Amino acid sequence: MIILITVLGYFLALLILSRLTARRSDNDTFFRGNRKSPWYMVAFGMVGASISGVTFVSVPGMVTVSAMNYMQTCLGFILGYFAVAFILLPVYYKYNLTTIYSYLNQRLGQRSYKTGASFFLLSKMTGAAVRFYVVCIILQRFVLDAYQVPFPVTVVVMVVLIWLYTRRGGIKTLVWTDTFQTICMFTALILIIVNVISALGLDFGQAVSAIAADSRSRIFVFDDPMSRQYFWKQFLSAIFIVIVMTGLDQDMMQKNLTCKSLRDAQKDMCTYGVAFVPANLLFLSLGVLLCLLAEKNGVPLPQAGDELLPMFAATGQLGRLVTVLFTVGIVAASFSSADSALTALTTSFCVDIVQRPGDERLRRRVHVAMAVVFVLFILAFRVLNSTSVIDAIYVMCSYTYGPLLGLFAYSLLTKKGTNDRWVPYIAVASPLICFAIESFANAYTDYRFGYEMLMLNGLLTFSGLWLIRR
């Protein structure tokens, strides 16, 4: 009941913010926020949107499998954010774009444009479903199963809540709700860490020393090039992950494009790009502290790293306050990523696929339809998922975002045209070839592909476009 009351109270706060920010809204408000968002508000809110419920649950548990190796990826993210700020944002502002895929139409042609938008719709729907799956499954497992509430009902109710507060104001509302959600998430994270340190009987300095001395605090891996955790694999792949999952993603760029000017958008991008590193360091440090607490209490660590934080926080082992904080944190993080995804999917479909950006009636219908499809994807992921949630997102990203990387790289790095009618076939063939290469490597070699699959996928798409260039 504590968790249910917390979720309902949190939703009411979001609904009030939505009512206050959605007055006199139209399609320009929904899609672009009237280009009046303060950059610092966008930057702060984007930290929460980038982290999502996946980070809140999965990253602390990563230390049980790969120590703090994920920090190698986070360091690469910084360069990726700077690349987006000074390479991609100037292009988007130069053409005054509502959706970033409109650039492909001007540069390569209609089919390239539709192909890019279609891959975004598939990629974002898949990734957002994975992220939101986390909060739904946690609430189901630790709360709603006791009331025999079916999982599909949980998913439907949660998605309806998001639809309610995004249906009018769209991206303008999200700039403000993301700020509120980020405040809630980091307040919850810091207070949970404080409670875990107290349960260990340590002060702050002793906790830092305990984390540093633990073998699970190892960050860098330079001695095994075959490993998926090898530094250069993680670091270089991370740069391209940010470029495609932020710079080529309508969801993440839509908020940045609501800033008043290019300079404001660049300040916003660089600020939250740097802030991403200490934020994830906090989550990994919490994971080490939870492992130490489990050892102190003689509690076996869960087989799945995703269950480490919920094992302590959602079951009341650290007290009711931590249960409430955990609920606020995971709901804030999950809502922050899911609401923007739903808005971006609606925007891209209306502007890119059917190309009717001024039709408000169509936009409302598409928003409902996207919510329905979102529910179906979440339910499908529950059946198919068998790996760490955050790892699954990046694996899917390597396949679905690779063609986008190739399309934009070709458009930006060359002045050539291409045979537009063949572009969809190349964009589909590239991921299939990548899958065949990875399957061969797994079967006949010791090499294991990691996130670098994204770069290979983009290179294959780029090469295909070059072969049919004009």
TORKOL-4160 file (C-alpha; in steps of 0.2 Angstrom, whole numbers, padded with zeros to 4 digits, m for minus):
470
<pt num="1" X="0000" Y="0000" Z="0000"/>
<pt num="2" X="0015" Y="0012" Z="0003"/>
<pt num="3" X="0021" Y="0009" Z="m0014"/>
<pt num="4" X="0004" Y="0011" Z="m0022"/>
<pt num="5" X="0000" Y="0027" Z="m0012"/>
<pt num="6" X="0018" Y="0034" Z="m0017"/>
<pt num="7" X="0015" Y="0031" Z="m0036"/>
<pt num="8" X="m0003" Y="0039" Z="m0035"/>
<pt num="9" X="0004" Y="0054" Z="m0026"/>
<pt num="10" X="0018" Y="0056" Z="m0038"/>
<pt num="11" X="0006" Y="0055" Z="m0053"/>
<pt num="12" X="m0005" Y="0068" Z="m0046"/>
<pt num="13" X="0010" Y="0080" Z="m0045"/>
<pt num="14" X="0014" Y="0077" Z="m0063"/>
<pt num="15" X="m0004" Y="0079" Z="m0068"/>
<pt num="16" X="m0004" Y="0096" Z="m0059"/>
<pt num="17" X="0012" Y="0101" Z="m0068"/>
<pt num="18" X="0004" Y="0096" Z="m0085"/>
<pt num="19" X="m0012" Y="0106" Z="m0082"/>
<pt num="20" X="m0001" Y="0122" Z="m0078"/>
<pt num="21" X="0010" Y="0120" Z="m0093"/>
<pt num="22" X="m0002" Y="0114" Z="m0106"/>
<pt num="23" X="m0013" Y="0130" Z="m0107"/>
<pt num="24" X="m0016" Y="0136" Z="m0125"/>
<pt num="25" X="m0006" Y="0122" Z="m0132"/>
<pt num="26" X="m0006" Y="0118" Z="m0151"/>
<pt num="27" X="0004" Y="0107" Z="m0162"/>
<pt num="28" X="0019" Y="0119" Z="m0161"/>
<pt num="29" X="0018" Y="0118" Z="m0142"/>
<pt num="30" X="0017" Y="0099" Z="m0143"/>
<pt num="31" X="0031" Y="0096" Z="m0155"/>
<pt num="32" X="0043" Y="0111" Z="m0152"/>
<pt num="33" X="0038" Y="0119" Z="m0135"/>
<pt num="34" X="0037" Y="0135" Z="m0145"/>
<pt num="35" X="0056" Y="0136" Z="m0145"/>
<pt num="36" X="0056" Y="0145" Z="m0128"/>
<pt num="37" X="0063" Y="0132" Z="m0115"/>
<pt num="38" X="0077" Y="0139" Z="m0104"/>
<pt num="39" X="0093" Y="0128" Z="m0108"/>
<pt num="40" X="0097" Y="0125" Z="m0089"/>
<pt num="41" X="0080" Y="0117" Z="m0087"/>
<pt num="42" X="0082" Y="0106" Z="m0102"/>
<pt num="43" X="0099" Y="0101" Z="m0096"/>
<pt num="44" X="0094" Y="0096" Z="m0079"/>
<pt num="45" X="0079" Y="0087" Z="m0085"/>
<pt num="46" X="0089" Y="0078" Z="m0098"/>
<pt num="47" X="0100" Y="0070" Z="m0084"/>
<pt num="48" X="0085" Y="0061" Z="m0078"/>
<pt num="49" X="0078" Y="0057" Z="m0095"/>
<pt num="50" X="0095" Y="0049" Z="m0100"/>
<pt num="51" X="0096" Y="0039" Z="m0084"/>
<pt num="52" X="0079" Y="0030" Z="m0085"/>
<pt num="53" X="0072" Y="0016" Z="m0073"/>
<pt num="54" X="0085" Y="0004" Z="m0082"/>
<pt num="55" X="0099" Y="0013" Z="m0074"/>
<pt num="56" X="0091" Y="0015" Z="m0057"/>
<pt num="57" X="0089" Y="m0004" Z="m0056"/>
<pt num="58" X="0102" Y="m0012" Z="m0067"/>
<pt num="59" X="0118" Y="m0001" Z="m0065"/>
<pt num="60" X="0120" Y="m0005" Z="m0046"/>
<pt num="61" X="0118" Y="m0024" Z="m0050"/>
<pt num="62" X="0132" Y="m0022" Z="m0063"/>
<pt num="63" X="0145" Y="m0023" Z="m0050"/>
<pt num="64" X="0141" Y="m0041" Z="m0046"/>
<pt num="65" X="0146" Y="m0046" Z="m0064"/>
<pt num="66" X="0158" Y="m0033" Z="m0072"/>
<pt num="67" X="0163" Y="m0023" Z="m0057"/>
<pt num="68" X="0163" Y="m0004" Z="m0061"/>
<pt num="69" X="0168" Y="m0007" Z="m0080"/>
<pt num="70" X="0153" Y="0002" Z="m0085"/>
<pt num="71" X="0162" Y="0019" Z="m0080"/>
<pt num="72" X="0173" Y="0016" Z="m0096"/>
<pt num="73" X="0157" Y="0018" Z="m0106"/>
<pt num="74" X="0152" Y="0033" Z="m0097"/>
<pt num="75" X="0168" Y="0042" Z="m0100"/>
<pt num="76" X="0166" Y="0039" Z="m0119"/>
<pt num="77" X="0149" Y="0046" Z="m0117"/>
<pt num="78" X="0157" Y="0063" Z="m0114"/>
<pt num="79" X="0165" Y="0064" Z="m0130"/>
<pt num="80" X="0149" Y="0058" Z="m0139"/>
<pt num="81" X="0139" Y="0072" Z="m0131"/>
<pt num="82" X="0152" Y="0085" Z="m0137"/>
<pt num="83" X="0151" Y="0078" Z="m0154"/>
<pt num="84" X="0132" Y="0080" Z="m0154"/>
<pt num="85" X="0133" Y="0098" Z="m0148"/>
<pt num="86" X="0146" Y="0104" Z="m0161"/>
<pt num="87" X="0143" Y="0093" Z="m0176"/>
<pt num="88" X="0124" Y="0089" Z="m0176"/>
<pt num="89" X="0115" Y="0103" Z="m0167"/>
<pt num="90" X="0122" Y="0116" Z="m0179"/>
<pt num="91" X="0114" Y="0107" Z="m0194"/>
<pt num="92" X="0097" Y="0104" Z="m0185"/>
<pt num="93" X="0096" Y="0123" Z="m0180"/>
<pt num="94" X="0102" Y="0129" Z="m0197"/>
<pt num="95" X="0087" Y="0120" Z="m0206"/>
<pt num="96" X="0075" Y="0124" Z="m0192"/>
<pt num="97" X="0070" Y="0106" Z="m0190"/>
<pt num="98" X="0055" Y="0100" Z="m0181"/>
<pt num="99" X="0061" Y="0082" Z="m0183"/>
<pt num="100" X="0079" Y="0078" Z="m0186"/>
<pt num="101" X="0075" Y="0065" Z="m0200"/>
<pt num="102" X="0068" Y="0079" Z="m0211"/>
<pt num="103" X="0087" Y="0083" Z="m0214"/>
<pt num="104" X="0088" Y="0066" Z="m0224"/>
<pt num="105" X="0074" Y="0072" Z="m0235"/>
<pt num="106" X="0083" Y="0087" Z="m0240"/>
<pt num="107" X="0100" Y="0079" Z="m0242"/>
<pt num="108" X="0096" Y="0061" Z="m0249"/>
<pt num="109" X="0078" Y="0060" Z="m0254"/>
<pt num="110" X="0060" Y="0054" Z="m0249"/>
<pt num="111" X="0064" Y="0036" Z="m0246"/>
<pt num="112" X="0080" Y="0039" Z="m0236"/>
<pt num="113" X="0069" Y="0051" Z="m0225"/>
<pt num="114" X="0056" Y="0038" Z="m0223"/>
<pt num="115" X="0069" Y="0024" Z="m0219"/>
<pt num="116" X="0077" Y="0035" Z="m0206"/>
<pt num="117" X="0061" Y="0039" Z="m0197"/>
<pt num="118" X="0055" Y="0021" Z="m0198"/>
<pt num="119" X="0071" Y="0014" Z="m0190"/>
<pt num="120" X="0069" Y="0027" Z="m0176"/>
<pt num="121" X="0051" Y="0022" Z="m0173"/>
<pt num="122" X="0056" Y="0004" Z="m0172"/>
<pt num="123" X="0072" Y="0008" Z="m0161"/>
<pt num="124" X="0063" Y="0020" Z="m0149"/>
<pt num="125" X="0048" Y="0009" Z="m0147"/>
<pt num="126" X="0059" Y="m0006" Z="m0143"/>
<pt num="127" X="0071" Y="0003" Z="m0131"/>
<pt num="128" X="0057" Y="0013" Z="m0122"/>
<pt num="129" X="0048" Y="m0003" Z="m0119"/>
<pt num="130" X="0063" Y="m0011" Z="m0112"/>
<pt num="131" X="0066" Y="0004" Z="m0100"/>
<pt num="132" X="0048" Y="0005" Z="m0094"/>
<pt num="133" X="0047" Y="m0014" Z="m0092"/>
<pt num="134" X="0058" Y="m0012" Z="m0077"/>
<pt num="135" X="0046" Y="m0002" Z="m0067"/>
<pt num="136" X="0031" Y="m0012" Z="m0071"/>
<pt num="137" X="0040" Y="m0029" Z="m0067"/>
<pt num="138" X="0046" Y="m0022" Z="m0050"/>
<pt num="139" X="0029" Y="m0016" Z="m0045"/>
<pt num="140" X="0022" Y="m0032" Z="m0051"/>
<pt num="141" X="0034" Y="m0043" Z="m0042"/>
<pt num="142" X="0035" Y="m0034" Z="m0025"/>
<pt num="143" X="0017" Y="m0027" Z="m0024"/>
<pt num="144" X="0004" Y="m0032" Z="m0036"/>
<pt num="145" X="0007" Y="m0050" Z="m0036"/>
<pt num="146" X="0001" Y="m0051" Z="m0018"/>
<pt num="147" X="m0016" Y="m0043" Z="m0024"/>
<pt num="148" X="m0017" Y="m0055" Z="m0039"/>
<pt num="149" X="m0017" Y="m0041" Z="m0052"/>
<pt num="150" X="m0012" Y="m0047" Z="m0069"/>
<pt num="151" X="0004" Y="m0040" Z="m0077"/>
<pt num="152" X="m0005" Y="m0034" Z="m0092"/>
<pt num="153" X="m0017" Y="m0023" Z="m0081"/>
<pt num="154" X="m0001" Y="m0016" Z="m0073"/>
<pt num="155" X="0006" Y="m0011" Z="m0089"/>
<pt num="156" X="m0010" Y="m0003" Z="m0096"/>
<pt num="157" X="m0013" Y="0007" Z="m0080"/>
<pt num="158" X="0005" Y="0014" Z="m0080"/>
<pt num="159" X="0005" Y="0019" Z="m0099"/>
<pt num="160" X="m0013" Y="0027" Z="m0097"/>
<pt num="161" X="m0005" Y="0038" Z="m0083"/>
<pt num="162" X="0009" Y="0044" Z="m0094"/>
<pt num="163" X="m0003" Y="0047" Z="m0109"/>
<pt num="164" X="m0014" Y="0058" Z="m0097"/>
<pt num="165" X="m0001" Y="0070" Z="m0093"/>
<pt num="166" X="0007" Y="0071" Z="m0110"/>
<pt num="167" X="m0008" Y="0072" Z="m0121"/>
<pt num="168" X="m0010" Y="0091" Z="m0122"/>
<pt num="169" X="0006" Y="0100" Z="m0118"/>
<pt num="170" X="0018" Y="0087" Z="m0126"/>
<pt num="171" X="0036" Y="0092" Z="m0126"/>
<pt num="172" X="0033" Y="0109" Z="m0117"/>
<pt num="173" X="0026" Y="0099" Z="m0102"/>
<pt num="174" X="0040" Y="0087" Z="m0102"/>
<pt num="175" X="0053" Y="0100" Z="m0100"/>
<pt num="176" X="0045" Y="0104" Z="m0083"/>
<pt num="177" X="0040" Y="0087" Z="m0078"/>
<pt num="178" X="0058" Y="0080" Z="m0082"/>
<pt num="179" X="0065" Y="0093" Z="m0070"/>
<pt num="180" X="0053" Y="0088" Z="m0056"/>
<pt num="181" X="0057" Y="0069" Z="m0060"/>
<pt num="182" X="0076" Y="0072" Z="m0060"/>
<pt num="183" X="0075" Y="0081" Z="m0043"/>
<pt num="184" X="0065" Y="0066" Z="m0036"/>
<pt num="185" X="0076" Y="0053" Z="m0043"/>
<pt num="186" X="0092" Y="0060" Z="m0036"/>
<pt num="187" X="0085" Y="0064" Z="m0019"/>
<pt num="188" X="0079" Y="0046" Z="m0018"/>
<pt num="189" X="0096" Y="0040" Z="m0024"/>
<pt num="190" X="0106" Y="0050" Z="m0011"/>
<pt num="191" X="0095" Y="0046" Z="0003"/>
<pt num="192" X="0095" Y="0027" Z="m0001"/>
<pt num="193" X="0114" Y="0028" Z="m0001"/>
<pt num="194" X="0114" Y="0037" Z="0016"/>
<pt num="195" X="0103" Y="0024" Z="0023"/>
<pt num="196" X="0114" Y="0009" Z="0017"/>
<pt num="197" X="0129" Y="0018" Z="0024"/>
<pt num="198" X="0120" Y="0019" Z="0041"/>
<pt num="199" X="0115" Y="0001" Z="0040"/>
<pt num="200" X="0133" Y="m0004" Z="0037"/>
<pt num="201" X="0138" Y="0006" Z="0053"/>
<pt num="202" X="0150" Y="0017" Z="0043"/>
<pt num="203" X="0153" Y="0036" Z="0041"/>
<pt num="204" X="0155" Y="0044" Z="0024"/>
<pt num="205" X="0174" Y="0043" Z="0024"/>
<pt num="206" X="0174" Y="0025" Z="0029"/>
<pt num="207" X="0161" Y="0021" Z="0015"/>
<pt num="208" X="0172" Y="0029" Z="0002"/>
<pt num="209" X="0187" Y="0019" Z="0008"/>
<pt num="210" X="0177" Y="0003" Z="0009"/>
<pt num="211" X="0171" Y="0005" Z="m0009"/>
<pt num="212" X="0189" Y="0009" Z="m0015"/>
<pt num="213" X="0196" Y="m0006" Z="m0007"/>
<pt num="214" X="0183" Y="m0018" Z="m0014"/>
<pt num="215" X="0187" Y="m0028" Z="m0029"/>
<pt num="216" X="0171" Y="m0024" Z="m0037"/>
<pt num="217" X="0176" Y="m0006" Z="m0038"/>
<pt num="218" X="0188" Y="m0010" Z="m0053"/>
<pt num="219" X="0185" Y="0002" Z="m0067"/>
<pt num="220" X="0198" Y="m0001" Z="m0081"/>
<pt num="221" X="0201" Y="m0017" Z="m0091"/>
<pt num="222" X="0217" Y="m0015" Z="m0103"/>
<pt num="223" X="0223" Y="m0033" Z="m0102"/>
<pt num="224" X="0210" Y="m0043" Z="m0112"/>
<pt num="225" X="0206" Y="m0037" Z="m0129"/>
<pt num="226" X="0195" Y="m0052" Z="m0132"/>
<pt num="227" X="0183" Y="m0047" Z="m0117"/>
<pt num="228" X="0168" Y="m0036" Z="m0120"/>
<pt num="229" X="0174" Y="m0026" Z="m0105"/>
<pt num="230" X="0190" Y="m0021" Z="m0114"/>
<pt num="231" X="0193" Y="m0002" Z="m0112"/>
<pt num="232" X="0194" Y="0003" Z="m0130"/>
<pt num="233" X="0179" Y="m0007" Z="m0135"/>
<pt num="234" X="0169" Y="0001" Z="m0122"/>
<pt num="235" X="0176" Y="0019" Z="m0123"/>
<pt num="236" X="0175" Y="0020" Z="m0142"/>
<pt num="237" X="0158" Y="0012" Z="m0144"/>
<pt num="238" X="0151" Y="0024" Z="m0131"/>
<pt num="239" X="0155" Y="0039" Z="m0142"/>
<pt num="240" X="0145" Y="0031" Z="m0156"/>
<pt num="241" X="0131" Y="0025" Z="m0144"/>
<pt num="242" X="0128" Y="0043" Z="m0139"/>
<pt num="243" X="0129" Y="0050" Z="m0156"/>
<pt num="244" X="0115" Y="0038" Z="m0162"/>
<pt num="245" X="0105" Y="0036" Z="m0146"/>
<pt num="246" X="0105" Y="0055" Z="m0143"/>
<pt num="247" X="0111" Y="0064" Z="m0158"/>
<pt num="248" X="0101" Y="0054" Z="m0170"/>
<pt num="249" X="0086" Y="0051" Z="m0159"/>
<pt num="250" X="0071" Y="0062" Z="m0161"/>
<pt num="251" X="0066" Y="0058" Z="m0143"/>
<pt num="252" X="0082" Y="0065" Z="m0135"/>
<pt num="253" X="0085" Y="0079" Z="m0148"/>
<pt num="254" X="0067" Y="0085" Z="m0147"/>
<pt num="255" X="0069" Y="0093" Z="m0130"/>
<pt num="256" X="0086" Y="0101" Z="m0135"/>
<pt num="257" X="0077" Y="0108" Z="m0151"/>
<pt num="258" X="0065" Y="0118" Z="m0139"/>
<pt num="259" X="0080" Y="0129" Z="m0133"/>
<pt num="260" X="0079" Y="0147" Z="m0139"/>
<pt num="261" X="0095" Y="0147" Z="m0149"/>
<pt num="262" X="0109" Y="0135" Z="m0155"/>
<pt num="263" X="0121" Y="0142" Z="m0141"/>
<pt num="264" X="0109" Y="0138" Z="m0128"/>
<pt num="265" X="0106" Y="0120" Z="m0135"/>
<pt num="266" X="0125" Y="0117" Z="m0135"/>
<pt num="267" X="0127" Y="0123" Z="m0117"/>
<pt num="268" X="0113" Y="0111" Z="m0112"/>
<pt num="269" X="0120" Y="0096" Z="m0121"/>
<pt num="270" X="0138" Y="0099" Z="m0114"/>
<pt num="271" X="0132" Y="0101" Z="m0096"/>
<pt num="272" X="0121" Y="0086" Z="m0095"/>
<pt num="273" X="0134" Y="0076" Z="m0104"/>
<pt num="274" X="0147" Y="0079" Z="m0091"/>
<pt num="275" X="0135" Y="0077" Z="m0077"/>
<pt num="276" X="0131" Y="0059" Z="m0083"/>
<pt num="277" X="0148" Y="0052" Z="m0076"/>
<pt num="278" X="0146" Y="0057" Z="m0058"/>
<pt num="279" X="0128" Y="0051" Z="m0059"/>
<pt num="280" X="0132" Y="0034" Z="m0064"/>
<pt num="281" X="0147" Y="0033" Z="m0052"/>
<pt num="282" X="0134" Y="0036" Z="m0038"/>
<pt num="283" X="0123" Y="0021" Z="m0044"/>
<pt num="284" X="0139" Y="0009" Z="m0046"/>
<pt num="285" X="0145" Y="0015" Z="m0028"/>
<pt num="286" X="0127" Y="0010" Z="m0021"/>
<pt num="287" X="0129" Y="m0007" Z="m0029"/>
<pt num="288" X="0146" Y="m0010" Z="m0020"/>
<pt num="289" X="0138" Y="m0004" Z="m0004"/>
<pt num="290" X="0123" Y="m0016" Z="m0006"/>
<pt num="291" X="0135" Y="m0031" Z="m0009"/>
<pt num="292" X="0145" Y="m0026" Z="0007"/>
<pt num="293" X="0128" Y="m0025" Z="0016"/>
<pt num="294" X="0123" Y="m0042" Z="0009"/>
<pt num="295" X="0139" Y="m0050" Z="0015"/>
<pt num="296" X="0138" Y="m0042" Z="0032"/>
<pt num="297" X="0120" Y="m0049" Z="0034"/>
<pt num="298" X="0124" Y="m0066" Z="0027"/>
<pt num="299" X="0112" Y="m0064" Z="0013"/>
<pt num="300" X="0116" Y="m0072" Z="m0004"/>
<pt num="301" X="0117" Y="m0061" Z="m0019"/>
<pt num="302" X="0104" Y="m0063" Z="m0032"/>
<pt num="303" X="0108" Y="m0072" Z="m0048"/>
<pt num="304" X="0102" Y="m0058" Z="m0058"/>
<pt num="305" X="0111" Y="m0041" Z="m0055"/>
<pt num="306" X="0094" Y="m0032" Z="m0059"/>
<pt num="307" X="0087" Y="m0039" Z="m0043"/>
<pt num="308" X="0101" Y="m0032" Z="m0031"/>
<pt num="309" X="0093" Y="m0015" Z="m0027"/>
<pt num="310" X="0075" Y="m0021" Z="m0027"/>
<pt num="311" X="0080" Y="m0036" Z="m0015"/>
<pt num="312" X="0084" Y="m0023" Z="m0001"/>
<pt num="313" X="0074" Y="m0008" Z="m0006"/>
<pt num="314" X="0057" Y="m0015" Z="m0012"/>
<pt num="315" X="0056" Y="m0028" Z="0002"/>
<pt num="316" X="0057" Y="m0017" Z="0017"/>
<pt num="317" X="0074" Y="m0023" Z="0023"/>
<pt num="318" X="0081" Y="m0006" Z="0025"/>
<pt num="319" X="0065" Y="0001" Z="0032"/>
<pt num="320" X="0049" Y="0009" Z="0025"/>
<pt num="321" X="0057" Y="0026" Z="0021"/>
<pt num="322" X="0069" Y="0017" Z="0009"/>
<pt num="323" X="0055" Y="0008" Z="0001"/>
<pt num="324" X="0046" Y="0024" Z="m0003"/>
<pt num="325" X="0062" Y="0032" Z="m0009"/>
<pt num="326" X="0065" Y="0017" Z="m0020"/>
<pt num="327" X="0048" Y="0018" Z="m0027"/>
<pt num="328" X="0049" Y="0037" Z="m0030"/>
<pt num="329" X="0066" Y="0035" Z="m0039"/>
<pt num="330" X="0062" Y="0021" Z="m0050"/>
<pt num="331" X="0045" Y="0028" Z="m0055"/>
<pt num="332" X="0053" Y="0046" Z="m0058"/>
<pt num="333" X="0067" Y="0038" Z="m0069"/>
<pt num="334" X="0055" Y="0027" Z="m0079"/>
<pt num="335" X="0041" Y="0040" Z="m0082"/>
<pt num="336" X="0054" Y="0052" Z="m0087"/>
<pt num="337" X="0060" Y="0041" Z="m0101"/>
<pt num="338" X="0044" Y="0034" Z="m0106"/>
<pt num="339" X="0034" Y="0050" Z="m0107"/>
<pt num="340" X="0047" Y="0058" Z="m0119"/>
<pt num="341" X="0047" Y="0042" Z="m0130"/>
<pt num="342" X="0029" Y="0043" Z="m0132"/>
<pt num="343" X="0029" Y="0061" Z="m0137"/>
<pt num="344" X="0043" Y="0059" Z="m0149"/>
<pt num="345" X="0035" Y="0044" Z="m0157"/>
<pt num="346" X="0019" Y="0054" Z="m0160"/>
<pt num="347" X="0029" Y="0068" Z="m0167"/>
<pt num="348" X="0039" Y="0058" Z="m0179"/>
<pt num="349" X="0024" Y="0048" Z="m0185"/>
<pt num="350" X="0014" Y="0064" Z="m0188"/>
<pt num="351" X="0028" Y="0074" Z="m0196"/>
<pt num="352" X="0039" Y="0061" Z="m0205"/>
<pt num="353" X="0028" Y="0047" Z="m0209"/>
<pt num="354" X="0011" Y="0054" Z="m0213"/>
<pt num="355" X="0018" Y="0072" Z="m0215"/>
<pt num="356" X="0003" Y="0081" Z="m0208"/>
<pt num="357" X="0011" Y="0092" Z="m0194"/>
<pt num="358" X="m0003" Y="0104" Z="m0193"/>
<pt num="359" X="m0017" Y="0091" Z="m0190"/>
<pt num="360" X="m0021" Y="0092" Z="m0171"/>
<pt num="361" X="m0035" Y="0079" Z="m0173"/>
<pt num="362" X="m0023" Y="0067" Z="m0181"/>
<pt num="363" X="m0010" Y="0070" Z="m0168"/>
<pt num="364" X="m0022" Y="0066" Z="m0154"/>
<pt num="365" X="m0027" Y="0049" Z="m0162"/>
<pt num="366" X="m0008" Y="0045" Z="m0166"/>
<pt num="367" X="m0004" Y="0048" Z="m0147"/>
<pt num="368" X="m0017" Y="0036" Z="m0142"/>
<pt num="369" X="m0011" Y="0023" Z="m0155"/>
<pt num="370" X="0007" Y="0024" Z="m0149"/>
<pt num="371" X="0002" Y="0021" Z="m0131"/>
<pt num="372" X="m0007" Y="0005" Z="m0137"/>
<pt num="373" X="0008" Y="m0001" Z="m0147"/>
<pt num="374" X="0019" Y="0004" Z="m0132"/>
<pt num="375" X="0009" Y="m0008" Z="m0121"/>
<pt num="376" X="0011" Y="m0022" Z="m0134"/>
<pt num="377" X="0029" Y="m0020" Z="m0135"/>
<pt num="378" X="0031" Y="m0021" Z="m0116"/>
<pt num="379" X="0021" Y="m0037" Z="m0115"/>
<pt num="380" X="0032" Y="m0044" Z="m0129"/>
<pt num="381" X="0048" Y="m0040" Z="m0121"/>
<pt num="382" X="0043" Y="m0049" Z="m0105"/>
<pt num="383" X="0041" Y="m0065" Z="m0115"/>
<pt num="384" X="0058" Y="m0063" Z="m0124"/>
<pt num="385" X="0070" Y="m0055" Z="m0112"/>
<pt num="386" X="0083" Y="m0066" Z="m0104"/>
<pt num="387" X="0098" Y="m0054" Z="m0102"/>
<pt num="388" X="0103" Y="m0039" Z="m0091"/>
<pt num="389" X="0090" Y="m0026" Z="m0096"/>
<pt num="390" X="0103" Y="m0012" Z="m0099"/>
<pt num="391" X="0114" Y="m0024" Z="m0109"/>
<pt num="392" X="0099" Y="m0029" Z="m0120"/>
<pt num="393" X="0095" Y="m0011" Z="m0124"/>
<pt num="394" X="0113" Y="m0008" Z="m0131"/>
<pt num="395" X="0113" Y="m0024" Z="m0140"/>
<pt num="396" X="0096" Y="m0019" Z="m0149"/>
<pt num="397" X="0104" Y="m0002" Z="m0152"/>
<pt num="398" X="0118" Y="m0009" Z="m0161"/>
<pt num="399" X="0106" Y="m0017" Z="m0174"/>
<pt num="400" X="0092" Y="m0004" Z="m0175"/>
<pt num="401" X="0102" Y="0012" Z="m0174"/>
<pt num="402" X="0116" Y="0006" Z="m0185"/>
<pt num="403" X="0107" Y="0011" Z="m0201"/>
<pt num="404" X="0103" Y="0028" Z="m0194"/>
<pt num="405" X="0122" Y="0031" Z="m0190"/>
<pt num="406" X="0126" Y="0026" Z="m0208"/>
<pt num="407" X="0113" Y="0037" Z="m0216"/>
<pt num="408" X="0118" Y="0053" Z="m0206"/>
<pt num="409" X="0137" Y="0049" Z="m0208"/>
<pt num="410" X="0135" Y="0048" Z="m0227"/>
<pt num="411" X="0124" Y="0064" Z="m0227"/>
<pt num="412" X="0136" Y="0074" Z="m0217"/>
<pt num="413" X="0153" Y="0068" Z="m0222"/>
<pt num="414" X="0150" Y="0067" Z="m0241"/>
<pt num="415" X="0143" Y="0079" Z="m0254"/>
<pt num="416" X="0137" Y="0065" Z="m0265"/>
<pt num="417" X="0119" Y="0060" Z="m0268"/>
<pt num="418" X="0113" Y="0042" Z="m0268"/>
<pt num="419" X="0101" Y="0031" Z="m0278"/>
<pt num="420" X="0086" Y="0034" Z="m0266"/>
<pt num="421" X="0075" Y="0020" Z="m0271"/>
<pt num="422" X="0088" Y="0007" Z="m0265"/>
<pt num="423" X="0091" Y="0015" Z="m0248"/>
<pt num="424" X="0078" Y="0005" Z="m0238"/>
<pt num="425" X="0085" Y="m0012" Z="m0244"/>
<pt num="426" X="0103" Y="m0007" Z="m0239"/>
<pt num="427" X="0096" Y="m0001" Z="m0222"/>
<pt num="428" X="0088" Y="m0018" Z="m0219"/>
<pt num="429" X="0103" Y="m0028" Z="m0226"/>
<pt num="430" X="0116" Y="m0021" Z="m0215"/>
<pt num="431" X="0109" Y="m0027" Z="m0198"/>
<pt num="432" X="0106" Y="m0044" Z="m0206"/>
<pt num="433" X="0124" Y="m0045" Z="m0212"/>
<pt num="434" X="0130" Y="m0040" Z="m0194"/>
<pt num="435" X="0120" Y="m0054" Z="m0186"/>
<pt num="436" X="0128" Y="m0066" Z="m0198"/>
<pt num="437" X="0145" Y="m0060" Z="m0194"/>
<pt num="438" X="0142" Y="m0060" Z="m0175"/>
<pt num="439" X="0135" Y="m0078" Z="m0176"/>
<pt num="440" X="0150" Y="m0084" Z="m0186"/>
<pt num="441" X="0162" Y="m0076" Z="m0173"/>
<pt num="442" X="0153" Y="m0084" Z="m0159"/>
<pt num="443" X="0154" Y="m0101" Z="m0167"/>
<pt num="444" X="0171" Y="m0101" Z="m0174"/>
<pt num="445" X="0182" Y="m0088" Z="m0165"/>
<pt num="446" X="0186" Y="m0082" Z="m0147"/>
<pt num="447" X="0181" Y="m0064" Z="m0151"/>
<pt num="448" X="0165" Y="m0058" Z="m0144"/>
<pt num="449" X="0157" Y="m0043" Z="m0151"/>
<pt num="450" X="0151" Y="m0029" Z="m0139"/>
<pt num="451" X="0144" Y="m0012" Z="m0142"/>
<pt num="452" X="0156" Y="m0010" Z="m0157"/>
<pt num="453" X="0143" Y="m0019" Z="m0167"/>
<pt num="454" X="0135" Y="m0002" Z="m0169"/>
<pt num="455" X="0150" Y="0005" Z="m0178"/>
<pt num="456" X="0151" Y="m0010" Z="m0190"/>
<pt num="457" X="0133" Y="m0009" Z="m0194"/>
<pt num="458" X="0134" Y="0010" Z="m0198"/>
<pt num="459" X="0150" Y="0006" Z="m0208"/>
<pt num="460" X="0140" Y="m0007" Z="m0219"/>
<pt num="461" X="0126" Y="0006" Z="m0222"/>
<pt num="462" X="0138" Y="0019" Z="m0226"/>
<pt num="463" X="0147" Y="0008" Z="m0238"/>
<pt num="464" X="0131" Y="0002" Z="m0246"/>
<pt num="465" X="0126" Y="0021" Z="m0249"/>
<pt num="466" X="0143" Y="0024" Z="m0256"/>
<pt num="467" X="0141" Y="0010" Z="m0269"/>
<pt num="468" X="0125" Y="0017" Z="m0276"/>
<pt num="469" X="0131" Y="0035" Z="m0275"/>
<pt num="470" X="0126" Y="0048" Z="m0288"/>
